[in-house]
Amino acid sequence: MQKPFDFIILGSGLSGLMLAHKMSKDPWFYEKRIAIIDQAIKNQNDRTWCFWALPQHDYADIVSKQWSHAVVANHQFKKSFDLNPYTYQMIRSQDFYLKILTELQLKNNFFFITDEILTVKAIANIVTLNGKNNVYEGYKLFNSTLDIKPLFSQKKYAYLKQHFVGWFIKTANDCFNEHEVHFMNFDIPQQGNTRFMYILPLSKNEALFEYTLFSEDLLPFETYEQAIKTYLEEKNITNYHITEKEQGNIPMTCYPFHKNNSSNILYIGSAGGWTKASTGFTFSKTLETVDKLVSFIKKQQPLNQFYQPSRFWLYDLNFLEVLKNHNHRGAEIFTQLFQKNKTKTLLDFLDEKTTISQELKIMTKVPIILFTKNLLLSFYKILKYK
């Protein structure tokens, strides 16, 4: 067996590759042997990531589309918000994979390994990964493999799903305002859930329409598709063809995945609780967390000391409890948040970059009694199922 790697990254998705990319840019890691292990090295366009951000960031060169305005609407309210100083940006996964893999292949201290890992065991200062093809050892493991089974066997933390089906369509005529994204269009039948249409116009005659729910249960695939078809018909968009389809199911929970961390193993990405629990947004939070993680690694402290509790976890905990128990009120709550707050302040709040005074003002713009009641319920559940 070869000598242990200094670092092993299990999974070549967003968090794994972003961590590897950040390491490759830092001279502290130049002499470290770093392995990236996955069943298949990703190189296909299997998803899109969207996020609001300032124009310049580490991945600005692969942004495929950006929008200056965003629409939020329900059956009584509709408004286009100026996102300045931010823009809403899209990155296609194929561009992301290509950028990072191309750069990492020029580094002689990175090793790409294709294998399915069956078990992981940490003994003393060595982490051993048993794969179908080989056995691998490393001093530190960053594991992006998400195991959602623990969510089903606990009652402390609300667990919802952000689930959707999307159609990329191309129309015969110009139909879309390509500078305006529809964040959340609740002007569709809610049917007792939080349901909205998410629309990304890629050009004047191309757009992505996603029928999205924040709820506990998935729907039959044809239900999502029928909802998109009906919405397009109501908007008199009939002369089009579907160029691509996508679907997804993102866990929304405050479950403490960080408790799985140990001195030599750190769970990253969704497996580490990096997905924003109340919205499902991943890209910008991963970017920020990776920056902090790389700085932490260089301190050579036990990995289970990386996680630091945040008051935003408590906000998300409360919000998810409300959505779980009052799923039919999601449209009302989200619309109020955008209608009654400054856009930049709200986006900063969702990015966990606001002050306590700003947060208190935001909280006064939602149904106070509802949120207070569910906050108390959250504490009760956590104590009851301790």
C-alpha positions in Angstrom: 0.0 0.0 0.0 1.2 3.5 -0.8 1.9 6.0 1.9 -1.1 7.8 3.3 -2.4 10.9 1.5 -2.2 14.1 3.5 -5.8 14.9 2.6 -8.6 12.8 0.9 -11.7 14.5 -0.5 -14.5 12.0 -1.0 -16.8 13.2 -3.7 -16.2 15.4 -6.7 -19.3 17.5 -6.5 -19.6 21.2 -5.6 -18.1 21.2 -2.2 -15.4 18.6 -2.9 -14.1 20.3 -6.0 -14.4 23.8 -4.6 -12.3 22.7 -1.6 -9.7 21.1 -3.8 -9.6 24.2 -6.0 -9.1 26.5 -3.0 -6.3 24.3 -1.8 -4.6 24.3 -5.1 -4.3 28.1 -5.0 -2.7 28.2 -1.5 1.1 27.6 -1.3 0.6 25.9 2.1 -0.8 22.9 0.2 1.7 22.7 -2.6 3.7 19.9 -1.0 0.7 18.0 0.3 -0.6 14.9 -1.4 -4.3 15.3 -2.0 -6.6 12.6 -3.4 -10.1 13.2 -4.9 -12.1 9.9 -4.9 -15.5 9.4 -6.6 -17.3 6.7 -8.5 -17.0 8.8 -11.6 -15.2 12.1 -12.2 -18.0 14.6 -13.1 -17.8 16.3 -16.5 -21.4 16.5 -17.6 -24.0 19.3 -17.2 -26.0 17.6 -14.5 -27.2 20.7 -12.6 -27.2 24.5 -12.5 -26.3 26.7 -9.5 -27.8 30.2 -9.0 -27.0 32.7 -6.4 -26.9 36.5 -5.8 -23.4 38.0 -5.6 -21.2 41.0 -6.4 -19.8 41.0 -9.9 -16.3 39.7 -8.9 -15.7 36.4 -7.2 -13.6 33.3 -7.7 -16.0 31.9 -10.4 -17.1 35.0 -12.2 -15.4 33.8 -15.3 -17.8 30.9 -15.8 -21.0 32.7 -15.0 -23.2 31.9 -18.0 -26.0 34.4 -17.3 -26.9 37.1 -14.8 -30.0 39.2 -14.0 -30.3 42.7 -12.5 -33.9 42.4 -11.3 -36.0 39.7 -9.6 -39.8 39.3 -9.5 -41.7 38.0 -6.4 -45.4 37.6 -6.8 -48.6 36.0 -5.5 -52.2 36.4 -6.6 -52.5 39.8 -4.9 -48.9 41.2 -5.3 -46.2 41.4 -7.9 -43.1 43.5 -7.9 -39.8 43.6 -9.8 -36.9 44.3 -7.4 -33.6 45.9 -8.3 -30.9 43.6 -6.9 -28.2 46.3 -7.0 -25.4 46.0 -5.9 -25.8 42.3 -6.5 -26.8 40.4 -9.6 -28.5 37.0 -9.7 -26.0 34.7 -11.4 -26.1 31.2 -13.0 -23.3 28.7 -13.3 -23.7 25.5 -15.3 -22.1 22.5 -13.7 -20.3 21.4 -16.8 -18.4 24.8 -16.9 -17.6 24.5 -13.2 -16.3 20.9 -13.5 -14.2 21.8 -16.6 -12.6 24.8 -15.0 -11.5 23.1 -11.8 -10.6 19.7 -13.4 -8.5 21.5 -16.0 -6.6 23.5 -13.4 -6.1 20.6 -11.0 -4.7 18.3 -13.7 -1.8 20.7 -14.0 -0.9 20.1 -10.3 1.3 17.1 -9.6 0.2 16.8 -6.0 -3.5 16.1 -6.8 -4.6 12.5 -7.6 -8.0 11.6 -9.2 -9.1 8.2 -8.2 -12.2 6.4 -9.6 -13.6 4.0 -7.1 -16.7 3.3 -5.0 -15.9 3.6 -1.3 -17.7 0.9 0.7 -16.5 1.7 4.3 -14.7 4.4 6.1 -12.8 3.8 9.4 -10.6 6.1 11.5 -8.1 4.5 13.8 -5.6 6.6 15.7 -4.3 9.2 13.2 -5.1 7.3 10.0 -8.4 7.2 8.1 -8.9 4.1 6.0 -11.3 4.0 3.0 -12.1 0.5 1.7 -13.1 0.7 -2.0 -14.3 -1.8 -4.5 -10.9 -1.6 -6.3 -8.4 -0.7 -3.6 -7.8 0.5 0.0 -6.8 4.2 0.6 -5.3 5.8 3.6 -5.1 9.5 4.6 -4.5 11.7 7.6 -7.5 13.9 7.0 -10.8 13.1 5.2 -13.3 15.5 3.8 -16.5 13.5 3.1 -19.3 14.9 1.0 -21.3 11.7 1.0 -24.8 12.6 2.3 -26.6 10.0 4.4 -30.2 11.2 5.0 -31.3 8.1 6.8 -30.8 9.7 10.3 -33.4 12.3 9.3 -36.1 9.7 9.2 -35.3 8.3 12.7 -35.5 11.6 14.6 -38.2 14.0 15.6 -36.2 17.0 16.9 -35.6 18.8 13.7 -38.0 19.7 11.0 -37.2 18.1 7.6 -38.7 19.4 4.4 -37.8 18.9 0.8 -37.2 21.5 -1.9 -38.3 19.4 -4.8 -38.8 20.5 -8.4 -38.9 19.6 -12.1 -37.7 22.0 -14.7 -38.1 22.5 -18.4 -35.7 24.4 -20.5 -37.8 25.7 -23.4 -37.2 27.6 -26.6 -40.0 29.6 -28.1 -40.7 30.5 -31.7 -41.1 34.2 -30.8 -39.5 36.5 -28.2 -41.4 36.1 -25.0 -39.1 36.9 -22.1 -37.5 39.8 -20.4 -33.9 38.4 -20.2 -32.9 40.9 -17.5 -35.5 39.7 -14.9 -35.6 36.4 -13.0 -38.7 35.2 -11.2 -37.5 34.2 -7.8 -40.8 33.0 -6.5 -44.0 33.3 -8.4 -46.7 32.1 -6.1 -49.5 33.0 -8.5 -50.3 29.3 -9.0 -52.6 26.9 -7.0 -51.0 26.3 -3.7 -53.1 23.2 -2.8 -52.1 23.3 0.8 -48.4 23.6 0.2 -45.7 26.2 -0.5 -45.6 26.0 -4.3 -44.1 28.5 -6.8 -42.8 28.8 -10.3 -39.1 29.7 -10.6 -38.3 31.2 -14.0 -34.9 32.0 -15.4 -35.0 33.7 -18.8 -31.8 32.8 -20.7 -32.6 35.0 -23.7 -35.6 36.6 -25.2 -36.8 33.2 -26.5 -35.2 30.7 -24.0 -36.0 30.1 -20.4 -36.0 27.6 -17.6 -39.3 27.0 -15.9 -39.2 25.1 -12.6 -42.2 24.0 -10.7 -41.0 24.0 -7.1 -42.3 23.0 -3.7 -41.1 23.4 -0.1 -43.0 20.5 1.5 -42.7 17.1 3.1 -43.8 14.8 0.3 -42.7 14.4 -3.4 -45.2 14.4 -6.2 -45.6 12.1 -9.2 -43.3 13.3 -11.9 -46.2 14.0 -14.3 -47.8 16.3 -11.8 -44.8 18.7 -11.9 -44.8 18.6 -15.7 -48.5 19.2 -16.0 -48.1 22.2 -13.7 -45.5 23.7 -16.0 -47.5 23.0 -19.1 -50.6 24.6 -17.5 -48.6 27.7 -16.4 -47.2 28.2 -19.9 -50.7 27.9 -21.5 -52.0 30.5 -19.1 -49.3 32.8 -20.1 -50.1 32.1 -23.8 -46.8 30.5 -24.4 -47.8 27.6 -26.6 -45.3 27.6 -29.6 -42.2 26.1 -27.9 -40.2 23.0 -27.7 -38.4 21.5 -24.6 -34.6 21.4 -25.1 -33.7 19.9 -21.7 -35.2 18.7 -18.4 -34.0 18.7 -14.9 -35.3 17.6 -11.5 -34.0 17.8 -8.0 -34.7 17.2 -4.3 -32.7 19.3 -1.8 -33.0 18.5 1.9 -34.1 21.5 4.1 -33.2 20.8 7.7 -31.3 22.1 10.7 -30.3 18.6 11.6 -26.8 18.8 13.2 -24.8 16.9 10.6 -21.6 18.4 12.2 -22.0 15.9 15.1 -20.7 13.3 12.7 -17.3 15.1 12.5 -14.3 13.7 14.3 -10.7 14.9 14.7 -9.7 13.5 11.3 -13.0 13.4 9.4 -15.1 16.4 8.4 -18.3 16.2 6.5 -18.7 18.9 3.9 -21.4 20.2 1.5 -24.9 19.1 2.2 -23.5 16.2 4.2 -22.0 18.7 6.6 -25.1 21.0 6.8 -23.7 23.6 4.4 -26.9 24.0 2.5 -28.9 27.0 3.7 -31.7 25.2 5.6 -34.4 27.8 5.0 -33.9 28.3 1.3 -31.9 25.4 -0.1 -29.2 27.7 -1.6 -25.8 26.1 -1.8 -23.3 27.7 -4.0 -22.5 31.0 -2.2 -22.6 29.4 1.2 -20.2 26.7 0.1 -17.8 29.3 -1.4 -17.7 31.2 1.9 -17.4 28.0 4.1 -14.6 26.7 2.0 -12.6 29.9 2.5 -13.0 29.5 6.2 -12.2 25.8 6.1 -8.9 26.3 4.2 -7.8 28.8 6.8 -8.8 26.4 9.6 -6.9 23.5 8.1 -3.7 25.4 8.1 -4.0 25.8 11.9 -3.7 22.0 12.1 -6.4 21.6 14.8 -8.8 18.7 15.1 -11.4 18.9 12.4 -14.4 18.6 14.7 -13.5 22.0 16.1 -14.2 23.7 12.8 -18.0 24.0 13.3 -19.1 27.2 15.1 -22.7 27.7 16.2 -24.5 30.7 14.7 -27.7 32.6 15.6 -28.7 32.1 11.9 -29.1 28.4 12.7 -31.8 29.3 15.2 -33.6 31.5 12.7 -33.6 28.7 10.2 -34.8 26.2 12.8 -37.7 28.5 13.6 -38.5 29.1 10.0 -38.5 25.5 9.0 -40.8 24.7 12.0 -43.3 27.3 10.7 -43.1 25.9 7.1 -43.6 22.4 8.3 -46.6 23.1 10.5 -48.1 25.8 8.3 -47.0 24.8 4.8 -50.0 26.5 3.3 -48.8 29.9 4.5 -45.4 29.8 2.7 -46.6 32.1 -0.1 -47.8 34.7 2.3 -44.6 34.6 4.4 -42.1 34.8 1.6 -44.1 37.5 -0.2 -44.2 39.6 3.0 -40.5 39.3 3.5 -39.8 40.8 0.0 -42.6 43.3 0.1 -41.8 44.8 3.5 -38.0 44.8 3.6 -35.2 46.5 1.6 -34.0 44.0 -1.0 -30.3 44.2 -0.2 -31.0 43.8 3.6 -33.1 40.8 3.0 -30.5 39.2 0.7 -27.8 39.9 3.2 -30.0 38.3 5.9 -30.4 35.2 3.8 -26.6 35.2 3.3 -26.1 35.5 7.1 -24.4 38.8 6.8 -26.7 41.2 8.7 -26.5 42.7 12.2 -28.8 41.8 15.1 -30.6 45.1 14.8 -31.3 44.5 11.1 -32.5 41.0 11.9 -34.9 42.2 14.6 -36.5 44.6 12.0 -36.9 41.8 9.6 -38.6 39.7 12.2 -41.2 42.3 12.8 -42.3 42.0 9.2 -43.5 38.4 9.5 -46.5 37.0 11.6 -44.9 37.4 15.1 -47.3 35.2 17.0 -46.9 32.4 14.5 -43.1 32.5 14.6 -43.0 32.9 18.4 -45.3 29.9 19.0 -43.2 27.7 16.7 -39.9 28.8 18.2 -41.2 27.6 21.6 -42.3 24.4 19.9 -38.8 23.9 18.5 -37.2 24.3 21.9 -39.7 21.9 23.4 -39.0 19.2 20.8 -35.3 19.5 21.2 -35.5 19.2 25.0 -38.1 16.3 24.7 -36.1 14.3 22.3 -32.7 15.1 23.8 
